[in-house]
Amino acid sequence: MAKSKTKYVYFFGDGKAEGDTKMKALLGGKGANLAEMSSIGLPVPPGFTISTEACEAFQKAQKWPTGLADQVDKHLKRLENATGKTFGSGPEPLLVSVRSGAAVSMPGMMDTVLNLGLNDETRDAMIELTGNERFVWDAYRRFMQMFGDVVLGMEHEHFEEALQKVKDKHGAKLDTDLDVDGLKQVVAEYEKVYKRQKQTFPQNVKDQLRKSVDAVFGSWNNPRAIRYRELNDIRGLKGTAVNVQTMVFGNMGDDSGTGVAFTRDPSTGKNTFYGEFLMNAQGEDVVAGIRTPEPIADLRKHNRKVYKELREIRGKLEDHYRDMQDFEFTIERGTLYMLQTRTGKRTAVAAVKIAADMMKEGLIDEKESVLRLDPRQVDQLLHPWFDQDAEGKAQQVGKGLPASPGAATGRIVFNADDAEKQADDGKQVILCRIETSPEDIGGMHAAEGILTTRGGMTSHAAVVARGMGKCCVAGCGELTIDYKAKTLSADGKTFKEGEWISLNGTSGVVYAGKIDTVEPKLTGPFAELMKLSDKYRTLGVRTNADTPHDVDVAVRFGAEGIGLCRTEHMFFEGDRIVSMRKMILADDEDGRRKALAEIEPRQRDDFIGIFKALKGRPATIRLLDPPLHEFVPHDSEGQKQMAEAMGISVKKVRQKVDSLHEFNPMLGHRGCRLGIAYPEITAMQARAIVEAAYEVRGAKAEIMIPLVGNVKELAHQKRIVEQVIEEVKAANKGKKAPPIKIGTMIEVPRGAVTADAIAAEAEFFSFGTNDLTQMGCGFSRDDAGKFLKQYVEEGIYDADPFQSLDRDGVGELVRIAVEKGRSANKALKLGICGEHGGDPSSIAFCHEVGLDYVSCSPYRVPVARLAAAQAVIRHGDASKAARKSKKSSSKSATKTKKRSRKAGSKKSARKSAKKSAKKLSRKRSKKR
Amino acid sequence: MAKSKTKYVYFFGDGKAEGDTKMKALLGGKGANLAEMSSIGLPVPPGFTISTEACEAFQKAQKWPTGLADQVDKHLKRLENATGKTFGSGPEPLLVSVRSGAAVSMPGMMDTVLNLGLNDETRDAMIELTGNERFVWDAYRRFMQMFGDVVLGMEHEHFEEALQKVKDKHGAKLDTDLDVDGLKQVVAEYEKVYKRQKQTFPQNVKDQLRKSVDAVFGSWNNPRAIRYRELNDIRGLKGTAVNVQTMVFGNMGDDSGTGVAFTRDPSTGKNTFYGEFLMNAQGEDVVAGIRTPEPIADLRKHNRKVYKELREIRGKLEDHYRDMQDFEFTIERGTLYMLQTRTGKRTAVAAVKIAADMMKEGLIDEKESVLRLDPRQVDQLLHPWFDQDAEGKAQQVGKGLPASPGAATGRIVFNADDAEKQADDGKQVILCRIETSPEDIGGMHAAEGILTTRGGMTSHAAVVARGMGKCCVAGCGELTIDYKAKTLSADGKTFKEGEWISLNGTSGVVYAGKIDTVEPKLTGPFAELMKLSDKYRTLGVRTNADTPHDVDVAVRFGAEGIGLCRTEHMFFEGDRIVSMRKMILADDEDGRRKALAEIEPRQRDDFIGIFKALKGRPATIRLLDPPLHEFVPHDSEGQKQMAEAMGISVKKVRQKVDSLHEFNPMLGHRGCRLGIAYPEITAMQARAIVEAAYEVRGAKAEIMIPLVGNVKELAHQKRIVEQVIEEVKAANKGKKAPPIKIGTMIEVPRGAVTADAIAAEAEFFSFGTNDLTQMGCGFSRDDAGKFLKQYVEEGIYDADPFQSLDRDGVGELVRIAVEKGRSANKALKLGICGEHGGDPSSIAFCHEVGLDYVSCSPYRVPVARLAAAQAVIRHGDASKAARKSKKSSSKSATKTKKRSRKAGSKKSARKSAKKSAKKLSRKRSKKR
């Protein structure tokens, strides 16, 4: 067989590297950044990276691809040359770490092997070399354990038992209490463990390396890693790269140490050096949270020179990467080594502040600043906080580290499974753990907040919670957790599972009981970022709101109008339901008209309230949509009450309820089908809207006919609405007529594919993508839970199509409707009012396909503003391009995308981009 | 205002005419044919036709359009000149009839006024002129009555009471028993009726005419007319024309008469002169069935010359129209006049025979012959007939006229309302009436058959029943009906409402009780027509069949394979349901596999049976489709039995049943979603199919994955099926592998719009247009009854989209899928297996859009063969054109149609068409 020419291995070290930071897909984040750091002269222990392509090839063939072994050998040689050490022998043996590193950071997910290269021979050479017998034996037993656990898949309990046995024998409390003899005994015990498990600890160091690389490759598909990718929606990666790097030791004595730092505060975003370290420790010790580390500033006390060097590196990293970095370092006998850097995870608050500050500092321009906040994080900025009064009065039971900001209140649970189960049952829970581990990810996701009693700001719990935007108080040592008894104790007070506690992730305080929350406000750098977003975005952002209160909240968040005002609750509230039921029970139009007449003045008042709250912004109001059976009681008690209230027999009520039963209510008698069967409902609602619009100065009503699949349905309902408009106009002679538009939801697939016909009768379309997904995909939202989870897990759909718009399918229906609609009616206004209107990826789609606006729940308005701006920055002003396009081809999916990328952004955006580009000089102050 | 230049009035008479038979849309069928007959020299009383455009203008404005009055006046003058008579005065007063006549014949639906032009003055002149005082007074009182009833909307009871009063006074039994004095008294009484009803009988004859024309215009939208158009799916007409024609009288004595005739037997299609007449009677008397008329041959006895003349006219009409004609004539004092001709309605049997005979006679070519049978009529030829043995043993209770062939058995009902109600309840009923009237249409439609005790072969019941293809025995005078007692009596025996009777519409015999029926056979001219259809059609015709018996029937009818073999019953039959329920209750895959293993050999046997019956024809087999809850009992009794049979608790059964509940089962866990959740079901079915295919020589299996909306669903299931194929192949080493294709249903809208992706994985698509309609339009078939009726009535949909494919909407989805599918996979085979596959209009659509085949229920196969041939003859071979088309534009609806019309038919069809054209000379024998 011909030798493969593919380059699988990339060297770095000594101020040079074969890779760089742009090669993340190939080298993984860690590998690419090790190369980059090496290139810019940071002190990186030399090593090499095996590419993700090699991992991919391994996954397919379950063996190393042709050529990889040769390349690894060659690079080992190169590493020996660079370090002057030899692998597996010699007076200065080369020890390496083997670490995973995918293109996307997956903390704690992938496995690592340290101290590789140790065998009986090199162990002795190392003792000779370092003169530190204890350190070498400790390194040896650690390597044995890690190799057994990670590479050979032996249960780590076996090693822990063996270790405990020796510790007990020696009366040692901590591992560090063991002396050389003790460690030798541990090694002997570990050898027994290997024997019992019928495994061999390879003395051949190339075997060690090969098996370790295999294990890292294999860990790509371990259940934890798969679950992490699922939860974080990480797709399309080839695999993990493997970094083989010269070992440096933070545990060679008190002049050694290891730490993790951020170039800015990842919690608040403040421009301060932030981090933690442990002297005489290995890197894993900091992250694992076993010992509580010291704050970075205290490093000064241990080694002034190294601290100064670190501060300089901090500056270099930010100047180079132009973003906040999260890096790991090790000090080996007074010498500083950089082991990793990556873009630091941060809270939403920090993201906003860093983006704003870096723009002001000239590190990034406006566009980059807008791109720096993940719209999915915006939620964190909008989540309610504790009511200050309530928090003031609440009983404080402990204070830990403010690991991830925000406020959370919920019932205590003690393990991840319970958290998931109870959250599924709709309960709010706080996950309380001594410390968390990757196995807890699901439970952390399900919980409102996370509390740990051990670990620091960079412990697993803290890092993951920040990534999730979940409130977390970490390392709250005052509290004691008893997993068996299922209790949380603090200073004599004991909380049982199910009791309420509250966490303030910003202050680190833990409270007893439930604490009320208050609305967040849009101020400071976040408000600035929103303003900047508005400057760039071309998509309008409206809100789904049914009440003046909703409108107030949404307008405060920047909503430019209502995109969907549902009116069903206007038939339910108070005693309106009695009138509604009278209508349903009426035998003829006359009876229905009488009952509706009772509801009309109330609905008019509702609309007056909404128009007033909107202060001149437009409101798209959807006429009655749900089937009538939603307005009648289905239980016998309710039916009895209804019969009494109506003064009729229970039998009659039951008959009516039965007659309203539907096999598939989703596809039943609802939407405009009601208005066609009972035109008097449409007339009543239209009258209430139009009269309200006459009452409120500046009111702009857009009457929306739901569930139109056929232009004739719209025409039918439009006639009724237009007649009402004429009647109300006649009754308001002399008054200025308010602007009223008539349009429709596009939510039935037939509506989408006949949009040209419908557009001829409509002034606007609003895509009801919830129902369009239900009918387009044939998924009942109420039932699809049974199989959609599996569908997403197996990759049949990339994501739950109810959460993120299914671009290929439902999106194609939208695309067809946009093209056909605009082809028939150039003035047609297009929006979306499904829940996708608040989903960033779906918003980007709406922009690309050329909609005029999105509409979402009030709390999603800022998300939408940001996502809309990012869409322009990433794809250009596609909406214009799409609108100008005259070709209407059903194959335009890819075309639209290409076009939108080419299309320029709108004038103002383009202008300001130029300005920003000019400003973009490295004028960042050096005062840090 | 400027005078309108529109020509509204068209003259005919004296061997000339301004219109002709092609102008039916404008002049109505009657008017166009009066003009045509006049042109070809037949003795038509002169007159003129007011166009349907005038009617349309009248409907809009509710008044005569500008110019119409002038044109009517001018044509009245012309009529006076042509006849030498004067309208409303003079010694020879011009009397006219005013009759409606739409483009499509609507027998008995529209109103007629006769003897118009009579007033006090012309009455006296007519007495003077005819010397027949009684005749003139009778004509006068008839005109008064008709004008009051039809034009002024007075209840006809008032006139009948008045007439009865005078008859009683004079001891007259029949109207004809009244002498001049009596008739004068009737006129006096009628004048009182007018006065009491505050109406005026206009003495001004122009007023008479104007009001009558208005009434005819108005009758276009009377409820009977609307209902008739609905039932017969008559759309797109402008209105009715109005024919004003010189009166001729069949009731001027024994040398006068009137009749109705067909150029061939409309019941059997035999080439014999067929008709009825009454001497000394008006035309209405024949149709109304009050006196039983004489057969046409007996006219010889009354007037040899006129009979000879009529026979010659019969020949002229067929030569000219090249189709069987239904005509009306009147003999006035020995002179023959033609009052109407039209294409005669006929039974399906007659249609087939006439088409075949006329082709042989050289009157029409092959293509015309194929077009002559309405595919909707084919059903009649396929309906079961009485089992001859059973009929032989049955008790005959009477014999009437064989008015419309076929056999019917059902419960006796005595009025149309009851017929409709009971049919709605699923009962088979026979509508028994003394005679029928247009009000009975709905009931006739609902009944299995119609029995009348009065009236002839051209009575209302007979004509309408033949049109409907409904079995009818008419004029069975031996039977007596008592509407009040609700009894039918014959020779001492009395039948009550609800008792069973049976009708043989071919022999006219009525039987007591229910009679078993037998399958029809495809023989004689019908078989020839089918062969001819096969010669022309390009669409394949398959059948939906689940059992060998279905296959046998369908193959006899010409099916070329199975287009849809549903497999759900293969899980239900016998004790398989027990295994199926075990599978549903199983907790793990292992349990499910065990239960499925019990079903597998039985399904294999099922498929073996089907493959054998197919004798080498292909079978598209759909894997399990319905949701699992359809396989468990939902009532407590059934659940108890299931629990006992399974040996588990009722509670467990109930829990499982509850867990399977879905809110919208249509959009739930079904189709391939089952196969993805439980791959073992797919594997089991695939194994049963593939193993069966190995068993039967020539078996061709096409495995169809249902409910695919996403290509990845198909890919998932395909992998499983392919693996099974490999396994079975391995187990059958040395045996020739049967051809097995894998494809999918396109029934989810998402599947249609992503058909390009899906086609890359599929060898065939079968459009499941039932579900595509449900999801595309958002109509639950089980629930849509509530509003779809109104939708069709109001014209929102042209027809029930579940019966006739909705071309604009669902059709657009099909069109998109065809284009995208073929663009990605040129070899893709396309078919349809929804119930639309048996609907002629939908079949035409399938042809136009370029499908390869349709599939329908066995009894619909001949319908499909005929409809497919007609589609080629009408639209050309669109399938080829569509397949060649490389442009894939979603706007191609109209393009496809245009293209298909231009596209030539296939080679053989073109060749034979040329041959037929040559043969097409008027070589018809004169021997008739």
Interface residues (C-beta under 8 A of the other chain):
Chain A: E662 F663 N664 P665 M666 L667 G668 H669 R673 I676 A677 L707 G709 N710 K712 E713 H716 V748 P749 R750 V753 T754 D756 A757 D771 Q774 M775 G776 C777 G778 F779 S780 D782 D783 A784 K786 F787 Q790 Y791 E794 G795 I796 Y797 D806 D808 G809 V810 E812 L813 I816 E819 K820 S823 S888 S889 S890 K891
Chain B: E662 F663 N664 P665 M666 L667 G668 H669 R673 I676 A677 L707 G709 N710 K712 E713 H716 V748 P749 R750 V753 T754 D756 A757 D771 Q774 M775 G776 C777 G778 F779 S780 D782 D783 A784 K786 F787 Q790 Y791 E794 G795 I796 Y797 D806 D808 G809 V810 E812 L813 I816 E819 K820 S823 S888 S889 S890 K891
